[in-house]
Amino acid sequence: MALGLLLTSRIVGRGYLRSVVFFPVLVSTVGVGITFRCS
């Protein structure tokens, strides 16, 4: 809940915080795609 409030609030580093939170999702998606493409 607190993370959701931080991501939607009007704080200065909101863009940086969003990228830090969503970066693992992007990396895992790319990793799965590479794994299934090469096999």
mmCIF file of the N, C-alpha and C atoms, coordinates in Angstrom:
data_MODEL
# 
_entry.id   MODEL 
# 
loop_
_atom_site.group_PDB 
_atom_site.id 
_atom_site.type_symbol 
_atom_site.label_atom_id 
_atom_site.label_alt_id 
_atom_site.label_comp_id 
_atom_site.label_asym_id 
_atom_site.label_entity_id 
_atom_site.label_seq_id 
_atom_site.pdbx_PDB_ins_code 
_atom_site.Cartn_x 
_atom_site.Cartn_y 
_atom_site.Cartn_z 
_atom_site.occupancy 
_atom_site.B_iso_or_equiv 
_atom_site.pdbx_formal_charge 
_atom_site.auth_seq_id 
_atom_site.auth_comp_id 
_atom_site.auth_asym_id 
_atom_site.auth_atom_id 
_atom_site.pdbx_PDB_model_num 
ATOM 1   N N  . MET A 1 1  ? 0.832  -1.187  0.000   1.00 0.00 ? 1  MET A N  1 
ATOM 2   C CA . MET A 1 1  ? 0.000  0.000   0.000   1.00 0.00 ? 1  MET A CA 1 
ATOM 3   C C  . MET A 1 1  ? 0.876  1.250   0.000   1.00 0.00 ? 1  MET A C  1 
ATOM 4   N N  . ALA A 1 2  ? 1.899  1.237   0.843   1.00 0.00 ? 2  ALA A N  1 
ATOM 5   C CA . ALA A 1 2  ? 2.783  2.408   0.918   1.00 0.00 ? 2  ALA A CA 1 
ATOM 6   C C  . ALA A 1 2  ? 3.525  2.620   -0.397  1.00 0.00 ? 2  ALA A C  1 
ATOM 7   N N  . LEU A 1 3  ? 3.922  1.537   -1.053  1.00 0.00 ? 3  LEU A N  1 
ATOM 8   C CA . LEU A 1 3  ? 4.618  1.663   -2.332  1.00 0.00 ? 3  LEU A CA 1 
ATOM 9   C C  . LEU A 1 3  ? 3.698  2.250   -3.400  1.00 0.00 ? 3  LEU A C  1 
ATOM 10  N N  . GLY A 1 4  ? 2.457  1.839   -3.395  1.00 0.00 ? 4  GLY A N  1 
ATOM 11  C CA . GLY A 1 4  ? 1.496  2.407   -4.337  1.00 0.00 ? 4  GLY A CA 1 
ATOM 12  C C  . GLY A 1 4  ? 1.272  3.887   -4.108  1.00 0.00 ? 4  GLY A C  1 
ATOM 13  N N  . LEU A 1 5  ? 1.227  4.290   -2.867  1.00 0.00 ? 5  LEU A N  1 
ATOM 14  C CA . LEU A 1 5  ? 1.077  5.717   -2.569  1.00 0.00 ? 5  LEU A CA 1 
ATOM 15  C C  . LEU A 1 5  ? 2.301  6.507   -3.006  1.00 0.00 ? 5  LEU A C  1 
ATOM 16  N N  . LEU A 1 6  ? 3.485  5.944   -2.818  1.00 0.00 ? 6  LEU A N  1 
ATOM 17  C CA . LEU A 1 6  ? 4.701  6.629   -3.258  1.00 0.00 ? 6  LEU A CA 1 
ATOM 18  C C  . LEU A 1 6  ? 4.756  6.780   -4.772  1.00 0.00 ? 6  LEU A C  1 
ATOM 19  N N  . LEU A 1 7  ? 4.325  5.735   -5.482  1.00 0.00 ? 7  LEU A N  1 
ATOM 20  C CA . LEU A 1 7  ? 4.399  5.778   -6.944  1.00 0.00 ? 7  LEU A CA 1 
ATOM 21  C C  . LEU A 1 7  ? 3.397  6.743   -7.555  1.00 0.00 ? 7  LEU A C  1 
ATOM 22  N N  . THR A 1 8  ? 2.322  7.026   -6.858  1.00 0.00 ? 8  THR A N  1 
ATOM 23  C CA . THR A 1 8  ? 1.313  7.929   -7.406  1.00 0.00 ? 8  THR A CA 1 
ATOM 24  C C  . THR A 1 8  ? 1.365  9.328   -6.799  1.00 0.00 ? 8  THR A C  1 
ATOM 25  N N  . SER A 1 9  ? 2.236  9.538   -5.830  1.00 0.00 ? 9  SER A N  1 
ATOM 26  C CA . SER A 1 9  ? 2.306  10.858  -5.203  1.00 0.00 ? 9  SER A CA 1 
ATOM 27  C C  . SER A 1 9  ? 3.102  11.832  -6.068  1.00 0.00 ? 9  SER A C  1 
ATOM 28  N N  . ARG A 1 10 ? 3.110  13.077  -5.671  1.00 0.00 ? 10 ARG A N  1 
ATOM 29  C CA . ARG A 1 10 ? 3.800  14.105  -6.437  1.00 0.00 ? 10 ARG A CA 1 
ATOM 30  C C  . ARG A 1 10 ? 5.147  14.463  -5.800  1.00 0.00 ? 10 ARG A C  1 
ATOM 31  N N  . ILE A 1 11 ? 5.953  13.449  -5.547  1.00 0.00 ? 11 ILE A N  1 
ATOM 32  C CA . ILE A 1 11 ? 7.273  13.697  -4.981  1.00 0.00 ? 11 ILE A CA 1 
ATOM 33  C C  . ILE A 1 11 ? 8.277  13.940  -6.107  1.00 0.00 ? 11 ILE A C  1 
ATOM 34  N N  . VAL A 1 12 ? 9.429  14.457  -5.756  1.00 0.00 ? 12 VAL A N  1 
ATOM 35  C CA . VAL A 1 12 ? 10.412 14.867  -6.760  1.00 0.00 ? 12 VAL A CA 1 
ATOM 36  C C  . VAL A 1 12 ? 10.963 13.673  -7.538  1.00 0.00 ? 12 VAL A C  1 
ATOM 37  N N  . GLY A 1 13 ? 11.319 12.572  -6.882  1.00 0.00 ? 13 GLY A N  1 
ATOM 38  C CA . GLY A 1 13 ? 11.945 11.444  -7.550  1.00 0.00 ? 13 GLY A CA 1 
ATOM 39  C C  . GLY A 1 13 ? 10.979 10.385  -8.003  1.00 0.00 ? 13 GLY A C  1 
ATOM 40  N N  . ARG A 1 14 ? 9.769  10.761  -8.341  1.00 0.00 ? 14 ARG A N  1 
ATOM 41  C CA . ARG A 1 14 ? 8.748  9.770   -8.701  1.00 0.00 ? 14 ARG A CA 1 
ATOM 42  C C  . ARG A 1 14 ? 9.137  8.962   -9.935  1.00 0.00 ? 14 ARG A C  1 
ATOM 43  N N  . GLY A 1 15 ? 9.685  9.595   -10.938 1.00 0.00 ? 15 GLY A N  1 
ATOM 44  C CA . GLY A 1 15 ? 10.090 8.875   -12.152 1.00 0.00 ? 15 GLY A CA 1 
ATOM 45  C C  . GLY A 1 15 ? 11.195 7.880   -11.872 1.00 0.00 ? 15 GLY A C  1 
ATOM 46  N N  . TYR A 1 16 ? 12.162 8.288   -11.060 1.00 0.00 ? 16 TYR A N  1 
ATOM 47  C CA . TYR A 1 16 ? 13.255 7.385   -10.688 1.00 0.00 ? 16 TYR A CA 1 
ATOM 48  C C  . TYR A 1 16 ? 12.721 6.211   -9.875  1.00 0.00 ? 16 TYR A C  1 
ATOM 49  N N  . LEU A 1 17 ? 11.821 6.489   -8.946  1.00 0.00 ? 17 LEU A N  1 
ATOM 50  C CA . LEU A 1 17 ? 11.249 5.433   -8.115  1.00 0.00 ? 17 LEU A CA 1 
ATOM 51  C C  . LEU A 1 17 ? 10.468 4.439   -8.961  1.00 0.00 ? 17 LEU A C  1 
ATOM 52  N N  . ARG A 1 18 ? 9.718  4.932   -9.925  1.00 0.00 ? 18 ARG A N  1 
ATOM 53  C CA . ARG A 1 18 ? 8.970  4.034   -10.810 1.00 0.00 ? 18 ARG A CA 1 
ATOM 54  C C  . ARG A 1 18 ? 9.906  3.140   -11.612 1.00 0.00 ? 18 ARG A C  1 
ATOM 55  N N  . SER A 1 19 ? 10.989 3.710   -12.118 1.00 0.00 ? 19 SER A N  1 
ATOM 56  C CA . SER A 1 19 ? 11.913 2.887   -12.900 1.00 0.00 ? 19 SER A CA 1 
ATOM 57  C C  . SER A 1 19 ? 12.609 1.851   -12.033 1.00 0.00 ? 19 SER A C  1 
ATOM 58  N N  . VAL A 1 20 ? 12.916 2.183   -10.783 1.00 0.00 ? 20 VAL A N  1 
ATOM 59  C CA . VAL A 1 20 ? 13.539 1.203   -9.882  1.00 0.00 ? 20 VAL A CA 1 
ATOM 60  C C  . VAL A 1 20 ? 12.565 0.067   -9.573  1.00 0.00 ? 20 VAL A C  1 
ATOM 61  N N  . VAL A 1 21 ? 11.301 0.386   -9.428  1.00 0.00 ? 21 VAL A N  1 
ATOM 62  C CA . VAL A 1 21 ? 10.306 -0.643  -9.103  1.00 0.00 ? 21 VAL A CA 1 
ATOM 63  C C  . VAL A 1 21 ? 10.018 -1.532  -10.310 1.00 0.00 ? 21 VAL A C  1 
ATOM 64  N N  . PHE A 1 22 ? 9.917  -0.953  -11.509 1.00 0.00 ? 22 PHE A N  1 
ATOM 65  C CA . PHE A 1 22 ? 9.513  -1.737  -12.675 1.00 0.00 ? 22 PHE A CA 1 
ATOM 66  C C  . PHE A 1 22 ? 10.677 -2.364  -13.427 1.00 0.00 ? 22 PHE A C  1 
ATOM 67  N N  . PHE A 1 23 ? 11.930 -2.008  -13.101 1.00 0.00 ? 23 PHE A N  1 
ATOM 68  C CA . PHE A 1 23 ? 13.089 -2.578  -13.789 1.00 0.00 ? 23 PHE A CA 1 
ATOM 69  C C  . PHE A 1 23 ? 13.180 -4.092  -13.631 1.00 0.00 ? 23 PHE A C  1 
ATOM 70  N N  . PRO A 1 24 ? 12.984 -4.667  -12.440 1.00 0.00 ? 24 PRO A N  1 
ATOM 71  C CA . PRO A 1 24 ? 13.031 -6.137  -12.333 1.00 0.00 ? 24 PRO A CA 1 
ATOM 72  C C  . PRO A 1 24 ? 11.970 -6.842  -13.177 1.00 0.00 ? 24 PRO A C  1 
ATOM 73  N N  . VAL A 1 25 ? 10.819 -6.239  -13.335 1.00 0.00 ? 25 VAL A N  1 
ATOM 74  C CA . VAL A 1 25 ? 9.769  -6.831  -14.175 1.00 0.00 ? 25 VAL A CA 1 
ATOM 75  C C  . VAL A 1 25 ? 10.239 -6.883  -15.626 1.00 0.00 ? 25 VAL A C  1 
ATOM 76  N N  . LEU A 1 26 ? 10.843 -5.810  -16.080 1.00 0.00 ? 26 LEU A N  1 
ATOM 77  C CA . LEU A 1 26 ? 11.342 -5.744  -17.453 1.00 0.00 ? 26 LEU A CA 1 
ATOM 78  C C  . LEU A 1 26 ? 12.469 -6.742  -17.671 1.00 0.00 ? 26 LEU A C  1 
ATOM 79  N N  . VAL A 1 27 ? 13.397 -6.823  -16.740 1.00 0.00 ? 27 VAL A N  1 
ATOM 80  C CA . VAL A 1 27 ? 14.537 -7.728  -16.880 1.00 0.00 ? 27 VAL A CA 1 
ATOM 81  C C  . VAL A 1 27 ? 14.071 -9.185  -16.905 1.00 0.00 ? 27 VAL A C  1 
ATOM 82  N N  . SER A 1 28 ? 13.132 -9.544  -16.045 1.00 0.00 ? 28 SER A N  1 
ATOM 83  C CA . SER A 1 28 ? 12.661 -10.929 -16.034 1.00 0.00 ? 28 SER A CA 1 
ATOM 84  C C  . SER A 1 28 ? 11.908 -11.266 -17.319 1.00 0.00 ? 28 SER A C  1 
ATOM 85  N N  . THR A 1 29 ? 11.156 -10.338 -17.855 1.00 0.00 ? 29 THR A N  1 
ATOM 86  C CA . THR A 1 29 ? 10.439 -10.579 -19.111 1.00 0.00 ? 29 THR A CA 1 
ATOM 87  C C  . THR A 1 29 ? 11.412 -10.784 -20.254 1.00 0.00 ? 29 THR A C  1 
ATOM 88  N N  . VAL A 1 30 ? 12.433 -9.959  -20.326 1.00 0.00 ? 30 VAL A N  1 
ATOM 89  C CA . VAL A 1 30 ? 13.440 -10.105 -21.374 1.00 0.00 ? 30 VAL A CA 1 
ATOM 90  C C  . VAL A 1 30 ? 14.196 -11.420 -21.200 1.00 0.00 ? 30 VAL A C  1 
ATOM 91  N N  . GLY A 1 31 ? 14.507 -11.778 -19.976 1.00 0.00 ? 31 GLY A N  1 
ATOM 92  C CA . GLY A 1 31 ? 15.208 -13.043 -19.724 1.00 0.00 ? 31 GLY A CA 1 
ATOM 93  C C  . GLY A 1 31 ? 14.400 -14.251 -20.149 1.00 0.00 ? 31 GLY A C  1 
ATOM 94  N N  . VAL A 1 32 ? 13.128 -14.255 -19.869 1.00 0.00 ? 32 VAL A N  1 
ATOM 95  C CA . VAL A 1 32 ? 12.267 -15.369 -20.284 1.00 0.00 ? 32 VAL A CA 1 
ATOM 96  C C  . VAL A 1 32 ? 12.169 -15.418 -21.798 1.00 0.00 ? 32 VAL A C  1 
ATOM 97  N N  . GLY A 1 33 ? 12.064 -14.269 -22.431 1.00 0.00 ? 33 GLY A N  1 
ATOM 98  C CA . GLY A 1 33 ? 12.002 -14.238 -23.889 1.00 0.00 ? 33 GLY A CA 1 
ATOM 99  C C  . GLY A 1 33 ? 13.256 -14.770 -24.538 1.00 0.00 ? 33 GLY A C  1 
ATOM 100 N N  . ILE A 1 34 ? 14.410 -14.397 -24.012 1.00 0.00 ? 34 ILE A N  1 
ATOM 101 C CA . ILE A 1 34 ? 15.666 -14.899 -24.552 1.00 0.00 ? 34 ILE A CA 1 
ATOM 102 C C  . ILE A 1 34 ? 15.788 -16.399 -24.324 1.00 0.00 ? 34 ILE A C  1 
ATOM 103 N N  . THR A 1 35 ? 15.372 -16.861 -23.167 1.00 0.00 ? 35 THR A N  1 
ATOM 104 C CA . THR A 1 35 ? 15.469 -18.286 -22.852 1.00 0.00 ? 35 THR A CA 1 
ATOM 105 C C  . THR A 1 35 ? 14.633 -19.114 -23.824 1.00 0.00 ? 35 THR A C  1 
ATOM 106 N N  . PHE A 1 36 ? 13.411 -18.713 -24.097 1.00 0.00 ? 36 PHE A N  1 
ATOM 107 C CA . PHE A 1 36 ? 12.553 -19.500 -24.971 1.00 0.00 ? 36 PHE A CA 1 
ATOM 108 C C  . PHE A 1 36 ? 12.904 -19.326 -26.434 1.00 0.00 ? 36 PHE A C  1 
ATOM 109 N N  . ARG A 1 37 ? 13.527 -18.224 -26.787 1.00 0.00 ? 37 ARG A N  1 
ATOM 110 C CA . ARG A 1 37 ? 13.924 -18.018 -28.185 1.00 0.00 ? 37 ARG A CA 1 
ATOM 111 C C  . ARG A 1 37 ? 15.100 -18.913 -28.548 1.00 0.00 ? 37 ARG A C  1 
ATOM 112 N N  . CYS A 1 38 ? 16.021 -19.105 -27.613 1.00 0.00 ? 38 CYS A N  1 
ATOM 113 C CA . CYS A 1 38 ? 17.233 -19.877 -27.885 1.00 0.00 ? 38 CYS A CA 1 
ATOM 114 C C  . CYS A 1 38 ? 17.024 -21.380 -27.763 1.00 0.00 ? 38 CYS A C  1 
ATOM 115 N N  . SER A 1 39 ? 15.925 -21.827 -27.157 1.00 0.00 ? 39 SER A N  1 
ATOM 116 C CA . SER A 1 39 ? 15.783 -23.267 -26.996 1.00 0.00 ? 39 SER A CA 1 
ATOM 117 C C  . SER A 1 39 ? 15.024 -23.923 -28.109 1.00 0.00 ? 39 SER A C  1 
# 
